[in-house]
Amino acid sequence: MGVNGLTGILRRFAPNSIRQVSPSLFAKQTIAVDASCHLNKFVYGDEPHPYKHIYGFYLLSRFFDMNNINPIFVFDGSKRLEAKRLEHEKRERQRSKVKHTLLFEQEQAARLDAWLEITEDMVRRIPNDQASFILTELGDSLSEMDHAVSGHDVSPEVERAIIANKLSHVAQDLREAVIQVQDTEKYTRTARELASREKNLVTEMLINRLRDVKSSLESLSDDNQINRQSLEKRSVRITQALRKECQEFLECLGYICFSCDNHEAEAMCAHLGKAKRTTATISEDLDTLAFGDTPLLRYFFSRTQFVLYIDPVIAREELNLSRDSFLDFCILCGTDFSGTIQGIGPIRALQYIQKYKSIENILGKLDEINPKYTPQKSFDYKLARRVFNSLPPIPENDLVYERPSTNQSEIEDLLRYYEIDTVEADVKVKTAVVRQNITQPNERGTDPFSVNTFDSTLLAIDNNSFGIN
């Protein structure tokens, strides 16, 4: 989660702390990379590559090379931060919900296949009494059946019985599924919506003998497939073995990698900045700003957005907050390490911190401010403070910060093993370099968010201009 609503607050109340920049501005600098954020993006993204986590890091590493940036990759270690227990439990519940919903959607896909096997003509030839029985299995009462269209040609009795029996079983499965999916702890809202659509379609099909029901069922089947694909991606679990594989791959390519145990990777990134080992941190987690003074770079290597540069020092100055007050403000907004005060959102949190300076002072005046404001049971602001104020150790030996030597033969073997086409990869990366290095509208005179601007710029730039052999 990071810090809930922080970007919006900074855009509105500290606009000078946040701006779009080009990656090329950081040429010849060393930047810390919260590798876990990118690992999530690569694993859960749409890239069809069989080793998309490795392929993603290869593309990212080439992006750094082409921008002449020296990265230090920081991975989460095997020992996670105990203070993040509530967030880990929340994520575990989400994973469980994804698992149950995926199974539910797979069962729905089988039902939809069964409905689609029954032709519209077959449905129209089912007698009203049998259709009524099927709808009873579905859990509906059919007073509307009295008004249903009759007089259709009737198929042979055996065929009707087979069709009706099959539909009856599928309808019974659907009725049980609709009841089952109401468990909000186990199933997603999308699953409930798709199940409801299925029931409504089948009911209409049997009552009114709809002629266009097949196209509607096919549309529902397509939506079911899209949801299943999304759930299948989300069901993948990022393990320590996966992190280690990525780290070893990057080290073989000659990049510096650290692993952070008993804390957050972005906290180690903050410590690297504090020690002047790096000049910025690349991450999508806004709580990076609460760990220290190092600028944050968001959307780095994004296909659709420009790099966003956020300076926590300027943010605190414009918000008129000390570092301690800014930290309390972030905690009130909501972080991974503590609950919040119910009723106080980001804007009110800013107003109260600016007025009362600390969470203790706000709690002391809470009845006076608004008696309806109630701290959640998980509101442990002191624990959150300790987390943000205690940075994990970093290596002190200067030699550790020198790029490791590489073996070209080993690199080539590794690239073959992971099926990486380096020529194709470089074409993709060069396109990304161009896209993210387009300057802002007030500098170039055109809208950099315009697709036409992207396309015309890409056409105008020769790949050889990057100086990549």
VEXDREN-2710 file (C-alpha; in Angstrom, 1 decimal):
% VEXDREN-2710
k/r/px/py/pz
1/MET/0.0/0.0/0.0
2/GLY/2.8/2.5/0.8
3/VAL/1.2/5.7/2.1
4/ASN/-2.5/6.0/1.3
5/GLY/-3.4/9.1/-0.7
6/LEU/0.1/10.7/-0.4
7/THR/0.6/11.5/-4.1
8/GLY/-2.7/13.4/-4.3
9/ILE/-1.8/15.4/-1.2
10/LEU/1.6/16.3/-2.6
11/ARG/0.2/17.3/-6.0
12/ARG/-2.3/19.6/-4.3
13/PHE/-0.4/21.0/-1.3
14/ALA/3.3/20.6/-2.2
15/PRO/3.4/20.8/-6.0
16/ASN/7.1/21.8/-6.2
17/SER/8.0/18.4/-4.6
18/ILE/6.7/16.4/-7.5
19/ARG/7.5/16.6/-11.2
20/GLN/8.1/14.6/-14.3
21/VAL/11.7/13.9/-15.3
22/SER/13.6/12.0/-17.9
23/PRO/15.7/9.0/-16.9
24/SER/18.7/10.5/-18.8
25/LEU/18.9/13.2/-16.1
26/PHE/20.4/10.5/-13.8
27/ALA/23.2/9.5/-16.2
28/LYS/26.5/8.6/-14.4
29/GLN/24.6/8.3/-11.1
30/THR/24.1/5.4/-8.8
31/ILE/20.5/4.7/-8.0
32/ALA/18.9/2.2/-5.6
33/VAL/16.2/-0.1/-7.0
34/ASP/13.5/-1.6/-4.9
35/ALA/13.7/-4.9/-6.9
36/SER/10.6/-6.4/-5.3
37/CYS/8.3/-3.8/-6.9
38/HIS/9.6/-4.6/-10.3
39/LEU/9.5/-8.4/-9.6
40/ASN/5.8/-8.0/-8.9
41/LYS/5.3/-6.1/-12.1
42/PHE/7.1/-8.7/-14.2
43/VAL/5.5/-11.7/-12.6
44/TYR/1.9/-10.4/-12.8
45/GLY/2.3/-8.5/-16.1
46/ASP/1.2/-9.5/-19.6
47/GLU/4.6/-10.4/-21.0
48/PRO/4.2/-13.9/-22.7
49/HIS/7.9/-14.8/-22.2
50/PRO/8.3/-18.2/-20.5
51/TYR/10.7/-16.7/-18.0
52/LYS/9.1/-13.3/-17.7
53/HIS/10.6/-12.5/-14.3
54/ILE/14.1/-13.0/-15.7
55/TYR/13.3/-11.4/-19.0
56/GLY/11.8/-8.4/-17.2
57/PHE/15.0/-7.8/-15.2
58/TYR/17.1/-8.2/-18.4
59/LEU/15.1/-5.5/-20.1
60/LEU/15.3/-3.3/-17.0
61/SER/19.1/-3.8/-16.8
62/ARG/19.5/-2.8/-20.5
63/PHE/17.4/0.3/-19.8
64/PHE/19.9/1.3/-17.1
65/ASP/22.8/0.6/-19.5
66/MET/21.3/2.7/-22.3
67/ASN/20.6/5.6/-19.9
68/ASN/24.2/5.2/-18.4
69/ILE/22.8/4.7/-14.9
70/ASN/24.5/2.5/-12.3
71/PRO/21.8/0.5/-10.4
72/ILE/22.0/-1.2/-7.0
73/PHE/19.2/-3.8/-6.8
74/VAL/17.8/-4.5/-3.4
75/PHE/15.7/-7.6/-2.9
76/ASP/13.5/-8.6/0.1
77/GLY/15.2/-11.3/2.1
78/SER/13.8/-14.6/3.4
79/LYS/13.1/-13.1/6.9
80/ARG/10.3/-10.7/6.7
81/LEU/9.5/-7.8/9.0
82/GLU/7.4/-8.8/12.0
83/ALA/5.8/-5.3/12.1
84/LYS/4.2/-6.0/8.7
85/ARG/2.3/-9.0/10.1
86/LEU/-1.1/-7.4/9.5
87/GLU/-0.3/-6.6/5.9
88/HIS/1.0/-10.1/5.3
89/GLU/-2.2/-11.6/6.8
90/LYS/-4.2/-9.3/4.6
91/ARG/-2.3/-10.4/1.5
92/GLU/-2.7/-14.1/2.6
93/ARG/-6.5/-13.5/2.7
94/GLN/-6.4/-12.0/-0.7
95/ARG/-4.4/-15.0/-2.1
96/SER/-6.9/-17.3/-0.5
97/LYS/-9.8/-15.4/-2.2
98/VAL/-8.0/-15.6/-5.5
99/LYS/-7.5/-19.3/-5.1
100/HIS/-11.2/-20.0/-4.3
101/THR/-12.5/-17.6/-7.0
102/LEU/-10.3/-19.2/-9.7
103/LEU/-11.7/-22.6/-8.9
104/PHE/-15.2/-21.1/-9.0
105/GLU/-14.6/-19.5/-12.4
106/GLN/-13.2/-22.8/-13.8
107/GLU/-16.4/-24.5/-12.7
108/GLN/-18.5/-21.7/-14.3
109/ALA/-16.5/-22.1/-17.5
110/ALA/-17.6/-25.8/-17.6
111/ARG/-21.2/-24.9/-17.0
112/LEU/-21.1/-22.3/-19.8
113/ASP/-19.7/-24.9/-22.2
114/ALA/-22.7/-27.1/-21.2
115/TRP/-25.2/-24.3/-21.9
116/LEU/-23.6/-23.5/-25.2
117/GLU/-23.8/-27.2/-26.3
118/ILE/-27.6/-26.9/-26.1
119/THR/-28.7/-25.2/-29.3
120/GLU/-31.4/-22.5/-29.3
121/ASP/-33.6/-24.8/-31.3
122/MET/-33.4/-27.5/-28.6
123/VAL/-34.3/-25.0/-25.9
124/ARG/-37.3/-23.8/-27.8
125/ARG/-38.6/-27.4/-28.2
126/ILE/-38.5/-28.2/-24.4
127/PRO/-42.1/-28.4/-23.2
128/ASN/-43.2/-25.9/-20.6
129/ASP/-43.5/-28.4/-17.8
130/GLN/-39.9/-29.6/-18.2
131/ALA/-38.6/-26.0/-18.5
132/SER/-40.6/-25.2/-15.3
133/PHE/-38.9/-28.1/-13.5
134/ILE/-35.4/-27.0/-14.7
135/LEU/-36.1/-23.5/-13.4
136/THR/-37.2/-24.9/-10.1
137/GLU/-33.8/-26.6/-9.9
138/LEU/-32.4/-23.2/-10.6
139/GLY/-34.2/-21.8/-7.6
140/ASP/-36.8/-19.7/-9.5
141/SER/-40.5/-19.9/-9.5
142/LEU/-42.1/-19.6/-12.9
143/SER/-45.5/-17.8/-12.8
144/GLU/-44.2/-16.2/-15.9
145/MET/-44.2/-19.7/-17.5
146/ASP/-48.0/-19.4/-18.0
147/HIS/-47.3/-16.6/-20.6
148/ALA/-44.4/-18.4/-22.3
149/VAL/-44.6/-19.1/-26.0
150/SER/-46.1/-22.5/-26.8
151/GLY/-46.9/-24.4/-29.9
152/HIS/-43.3/-25.2/-30.9
153/ASP/-42.5/-28.4/-32.8
154/VAL/-41.7/-31.1/-30.3
155/SER/-38.6/-33.3/-30.8
156/PRO/-38.7/-37.0/-30.1
157/GLU/-39.5/-37.8/-26.4
158/VAL/-36.1/-39.4/-25.7
159/GLU/-34.2/-36.4/-27.0
160/ARG/-36.3/-34.1/-25.0
161/ALA/-35.7/-36.1/-21.9
162/ILE/-31.9/-36.2/-22.4
163/ILE/-31.7/-32.4/-23.0
164/ALA/-34.0/-31.6/-20.0
165/ASN/-32.0/-33.9/-17.7
166/LYS/-28.7/-32.3/-18.7
167/LEU/-30.1/-28.8/-18.3
168/SER/-31.6/-29.8/-14.9
169/HIS/-28.2/-31.0/-13.6
170/VAL/-26.4/-27.9/-14.9
171/ALA/-29.2/-25.7/-13.4
172/GLN/-28.8/-27.4/-10.0
173/ASP/-25.0/-26.7/-10.1
174/LEU/-25.7/-23.1/-11.0
175/ARG/-28.1/-22.7/-8.1
176/GLU/-25.5/-24.0/-5.7
177/ALA/-22.8/-21.8/-7.2
178/VAL/-24.9/-18.7/-6.8
179/ILE/-25.4/-19.5/-3.1
180/GLN/-21.7/-20.4/-2.7
181/VAL/-20.3/-17.2/-4.3
182/GLN/-22.1/-15.0/-1.8
183/ASP/-19.3/-15.7/0.7
184/THR/-17.4/-12.4/0.5
185/GLU/-14.4/-13.8/2.4
186/LYS/-13.8/-16.4/-0.2
187/TYR/-14.9/-14.9/-3.5
188/THR/-14.5/-11.7/-5.4
189/ARG/-17.2/-9.2/-6.5
190/THR/-16.5/-10.0/-10.1
191/ALA/-17.3/-13.7/-9.5
192/ARG/-20.6/-12.8/-8.0
193/GLU/-21.5/-10.5/-10.9
194/LEU/-20.6/-13.2/-13.5
195/ALA/-22.7/-15.8/-11.6
196/SER/-25.6/-13.5/-11.4
197/ARG/-25.4/-12.8/-15.1
198/GLU/-25.3/-16.5/-15.8
199/LYS/-28.4/-17.2/-13.7
200/ASN/-30.3/-14.3/-15.3
201/LEU/-29.4/-15.4/-18.8
202/VAL/-30.4/-19.0/-18.2
203/THR/-33.7/-17.9/-16.6
204/GLU/-34.6/-15.7/-19.6
205/MET/-33.6/-18.5/-21.9
206/LEU/-36.0/-21.0/-20.4
207/ILE/-38.9/-18.5/-19.8
208/ASN/-38.9/-16.7/-23.1
209/ARG/-36.9/-19.1/-25.3
210/LEU/-34.6/-16.3/-26.4
211/ARG/-33.4/-16.5/-29.9
212/ASP/-30.2/-14.5/-29.2
213/VAL/-29.2/-16.3/-26.0
214/LYS/-26.3/-18.0/-27.6
215/SER/-24.5/-14.7/-28.3
216/SER/-25.2/-13.6/-24.8
217/LEU/-23.8/-16.8/-23.3
218/GLU/-20.7/-16.5/-25.5
219/SER/-20.2/-12.9/-24.3
220/LEU/-20.4/-14.2/-20.7
221/SER/-18.0/-17.0/-21.5
222/ASP/-15.5/-14.4/-22.9
223/ASP/-15.8/-12.4/-19.7
224/ASN/-15.3/-15.6/-17.6
225/GLN/-12.1/-16.4/-19.6
226/ILE/-10.7/-12.9/-19.1
227/ASN/-11.4/-13.1/-15.3
228/ARG/-9.8/-16.6/-15.1
229/GLN/-6.7/-15.4/-16.9
230/SER/-6.4/-12.5/-14.5
231/LEU/-6.9/-14.8/-11.5
232/GLU/-4.3/-17.3/-12.8
233/LYS/-1.7/-14.5/-12.9
234/ARG/-2.6/-13.3/-9.5
235/SER/-2.5/-16.8/-8.1
236/VAL/1.3/-17.1/-8.8
237/ARG/3.2/-16.8/-5.5
238/ILE/6.5/-14.9/-5.4
239/THR/8.8/-17.1/-3.4
240/GLN/12.3/-16.6/-2.0
241/ALA/13.6/-19.0/-4.6
242/LEU/12.2/-16.7/-7.3
243/ARG/13.9/-13.7/-5.8
244/LYS/17.2/-15.5/-5.5
245/GLU/17.0/-16.6/-9.1
246/CYS/16.6/-13.0/-10.3
247/GLN/19.4/-11.8/-8.0
248/GLU/21.8/-14.4/-9.2
249/PHE/20.9/-13.6/-12.8
250/LEU/21.6/-9.9/-12.3
251/GLU/24.9/-10.6/-10.5
252/CYS/26.0/-12.8/-13.4
253/LEU/25.3/-9.8/-15.7
254/GLY/27.6/-7.7/-13.5
255/TYR/25.1/-5.7/-11.4
256/ILE/25.3/-5.0/-7.6
257/CYS/22.6/-6.8/-5.6
258/PHE/21.8/-6.7/-1.9
259/SER/19.2/-8.7/0.1
260/CYS/17.4/-7.2/3.0
261/ASP/16.4/-9.4/5.9
262/ASN/14.1/-8.4/8.8
263/HIS/13.1/-5.2/7.1
264/GLU/11.8/-3.7/3.9
265/ALA/13.9/-3.4/0.7
266/GLU/12.9/0.3/0.4
267/ALA/14.2/0.9/3.9
268/MET/17.6/-0.4/2.8
269/CYS/17.3/1.8/-0.3
270/ALA/16.7/4.8/2.0
271/HIS/19.8/3.9/4.0
272/LEU/21.9/3.8/0.9
273/GLY/20.7/7.3/0.1
274/LYS/21.4/8.5/3.6
275/ALA/24.9/7.2/3.3
276/LYS/25.4/8.9/0.0
277/ARG/25.9/5.6/-1.8
278/THR/22.9/6.5/-4.1
279/THR/21.2/9.7/-5.2
280/ALA/17.7/8.4/-5.6
281/THR/15.4/5.3/-5.0
282/ILE/13.3/3.6/-7.7
283/SER/10.2/2.2/-6.2
284/GLU/6.4/2.2/-6.4
285/ASP/6.0/2.2/-2.6
286/LEU/5.4/5.7/-1.3
287/ASP/6.5/4.8/2.2
288/THR/10.0/5.2/0.8
289/LEU/9.5/8.9/1.4
290/ALA/8.8/8.3/5.1
291/PHE/12.1/6.4/5.6
292/GLY/14.3/9.4/4.9
293/ASP/15.4/12.3/2.6
294/THR/16.3/10.4/-0.6
295/PRO/14.2/11.4/-3.7
296/LEU/11.8/8.7/-5.0
297/LEU/11.5/7.8/-8.7
298/ARG/8.1/6.2/-9.6
299/TYR/7.0/4.7/-13.0
300/PHE/10.7/4.0/-13.9
301/PHE/10.7/1.9/-17.1
302/SER/7.0/2.2/-17.5
303/ARG/5.5/1.7/-21.0
304/THR/2.7/4.2/-20.4
305/GLN/3.8/6.9/-17.9
306/PHE/6.7/9.3/-17.4
307/VAL/9.1/9.0/-14.5
308/LEU/7.7/10.9/-11.5
309/TYR/10.4/12.5/-9.2
310/ILE/9.3/13.1/-5.6
311/ASP/11.5/15.0/-3.2
312/PRO/10.5/14.4/0.5
313/VAL/12.6/17.3/1.7
314/ILE/10.8/19.8/-0.5
315/ALA/7.5/18.1/0.4
316/ARG/8.0/18.6/4.1
317/GLU/9.0/22.3/3.5
318/GLU/5.9/23.0/1.5
319/LEU/3.7/21.2/3.9
320/ASN/5.4/23.1/6.8
321/LEU/6.1/19.9/8.6
322/SER/9.1/18.6/10.5
323/ARG/10.3/15.2/9.6
324/ASP/8.7/13.8/12.8
325/SER/5.4/15.5/11.9
326/PHE/5.6/14.3/8.3
327/LEU/6.1/10.8/9.5
328/ASP/3.1/11.0/11.8
329/PHE/1.1/12.4/8.9
330/CYS/2.1/9.4/6.7
331/ILE/1.0/7.0/9.6
332/LEU/-2.4/8.7/9.8
333/CYS/-2.9/8.4/6.1
334/GLY/-2.3/4.6/6.4
335/THR/0.7/2.5/6.0
336/ASP/1.5/-1.3/5.9
337/PHE/2.6/-1.1/9.6
338/SER/-0.4/0.3/11.4
339/GLY/-4.1/0.9/11.2
340/THR/-5.5/4.4/11.2
341/ILE/-8.0/6.6/13.0
342/GLN/-11.4/5.8/11.5
343/GLY/-12.9/9.0/10.0
344/ILE/-9.6/10.7/9.3
345/GLY/-8.5/10.6/5.7
346/PRO/-5.4/12.1/4.1
347/ILE/-6.7/15.7/3.9
348/ARG/-7.9/15.8/7.5
349/ALA/-4.7/14.0/8.6
350/LEU/-2.7/16.9/7.0
351/GLN/-4.9/19.5/8.6
352/TYR/-4.6/18.0/12.1
353/ILE/-0.9/17.3/11.9
354/GLN/-0.3/20.9/10.8
355/LYS/-2.3/22.1/13.7
356/TYR/-1.4/19.7/16.5
357/LYS/2.1/18.6/15.3
358/SER/1.9/14.9/16.5
359/ILE/-0.4/11.9/16.8
360/GLU/-0.2/12.1/20.6
361/ASN/-1.6/15.7/20.6
362/ILE/-4.4/14.7/18.2
363/LEU/-5.4/11.7/20.4
364/GLY/-5.5/14.0/23.4
365/LYS/-7.9/16.3/21.5
366/LEU/-9.8/13.6/19.7
367/ASP/-13.1/14.0/21.7
368/GLU/-12.9/17.7/21.2
369/ILE/-12.1/17.4/17.4
370/ASN/-14.8/14.8/16.7
371/PRO/-16.0/12.2/19.1
372/LYS/-16.9/9.9/16.1
373/TYR/-13.2/9.6/15.2
374/THR/-12.1/6.2/16.6
375/PRO/-8.6/4.6/16.4
376/GLN/-8.8/1.1/14.8
377/LYS/-7.7/-1.8/17.0
378/SER/-4.7/-2.2/14.6
379/PHE/-3.7/1.5/15.1
380/ASP/-0.1/1.0/16.5
381/TYR/1.5/4.3/15.5
382/LYS/4.5/3.8/17.9
383/LEU/5.3/0.5/16.1
384/ALA/5.1/2.3/12.7
385/ARG/7.4/5.0/14.0
386/ARG/10.0/2.5/15.1
387/VAL/9.9/0.8/11.7
388/PHE/10.4/4.1/9.8
389/ASN/13.1/5.4/12.2
390/SER/15.2/2.2/12.2
391/LEU/17.0/1.5/8.9
392/PRO/18.5/-1.9/8.2
393/PRO/22.3/-2.1/8.0
394/ILE/24.1/-1.7/4.7
395/PRO/27.6/-2.9/3.7
396/GLU/30.4/-0.5/4.7
397/ASN/33.2/-1.9/2.5
398/ASP/33.7/0.3/-0.6
399/LEU/34.7/-2.8/-2.7
400/VAL/31.1/-4.1/-2.3
401/TYR/29.9/-1.1/-4.3
402/GLU/32.1/-1.8/-7.3
403/ARG/30.5/-3.7/-10.2
404/PRO/31.4/-7.4/-10.1
405/SER/33.5/-8.8/-13.0
406/THR/31.6/-10.9/-15.6
407/ASN/32.3/-13.9/-17.7
408/GLN/30.9/-13.5/-21.2
409/SER/30.6/-17.2/-21.9
410/GLU/28.6/-17.7/-18.7
411/ILE/26.3/-14.7/-19.7
412/GLU/25.7/-16.2/-23.2
413/ASP/24.9/-19.6/-21.6
414/LEU/22.5/-17.9/-19.2
415/LEU/20.7/-15.9/-22.0
416/ARG/20.3/-19.1/-24.0
417/TYR/18.9/-21.0/-21.0
418/TYR/16.3/-18.3/-20.4
419/GLU/15.5/-18.0/-24.1
420/ILE/16.4/-14.3/-24.3
421/ASP/16.8/-12.8/-27.8
422/THR/19.2/-9.9/-27.1
423/VAL/18.5/-8.2/-30.4
424/GLU/14.7/-8.2/-30.0
425/ALA/15.1/-7.1/-26.4
426/ASP/17.3/-4.2/-27.3
427/VAL/14.7/-3.0/-29.8
428/LYS/12.1/-3.0/-27.0
429/VAL/14.4/-1.2/-24.6
430/LYS/15.4/1.5/-27.1
431/THR/11.7/2.2/-27.7
432/ALA/11.2/2.5/-23.9
433/VAL/14.3/4.8/-23.7
434/VAL/12.8/7.2/-26.3
435/ARG/9.3/7.1/-24.7
436/GLN/10.5/8.0/-21.2
437/ASN/13.0/10.6/-22.3
438/ILE/10.6/12.7/-24.2
439/THR/10.6/16.1/-22.4
440/GLN/7.6/17.8/-20.9
441/PRO/5.2/19.9/-22.9
442/ASN/6.5/23.3/-21.6
443/GLU/10.0/22.3/-22.8
444/ARG/9.2/20.7/-26.1
445/GLY/6.0/22.6/-27.0
446/THR/3.9/19.4/-27.6
447/ASP/1.9/17.1/-25.3
448/PRO/4.2/14.2/-24.3
449/PHE/1.1/12.2/-23.3
450/SER/-0.2/12.3/-26.9
451/VAL/0.1/9.0/-28.8
452/ASN/0.9/11.0/-31.9
453/THR/3.8/12.7/-30.1
454/PHE/5.2/9.2/-29.1
455/ASP/4.8/7.8/-32.6
456/SER/6.2/10.8/-34.5
457/THR/9.2/11.0/-32.1
458/LEU/9.9/7.3/-32.4
459/LEU/9.9/7.5/-36.2
460/ALA/12.2/10.5/-36.2
461/ILE/14.9/8.9/-34.0
462/ASP/17.4/6.5/-35.6
463/ASN/18.2/3.5/-33.4
464/ASN/21.9/4.1/-34.0
465/SER/21.6/7.4/-32.1
466/PHE/21.8/5.5/-28.8
467/GLY/25.3/4.4/-29.5
468/ILE/24.5/0.8/-28.7
469/ASN/26.5/-1.7/-30.7
END
